[in-house]
Amino acid sequence: MDSIYLIRHAKAEGQEPYASLTDEGYKQAEKLAEVLSGCGITYIVSSPWKRAVQTAVPLGAAIHQLIIQTSVYKNVY
C-alpha cells in the first residue's frame, strides 16, 4: 500500500515566503531525513517557499530524489 507523508516545514526565522530555517530548523530537517530515508519515499513535493524547500532538501539528498516544487501547496494551513 502506498503512503503519503504530510510534513510541515522545520523551524524558520519567520512566516514570509523567503524566510530561511533557523539553526534548529536545519537540525530538524536533517533528523527528518534520517527518520524517513528508509520509508521507501519515491516523490518529494514542496511548496516553493524557502523554508519548505530547505526542510525537504536533506531528505531529497538522502534518498536521491529531486524536490518537485508547486505553488498548489503554498497556502495550505
Secondary structure, DSSP 8 states (H G I E B T S, - for coil): -----------BS-SSTT--B-HHHHHHHHHHHHHHTTS----EEE-SSHHHHHHHHHHHHHHT--EEE-GGGTT--
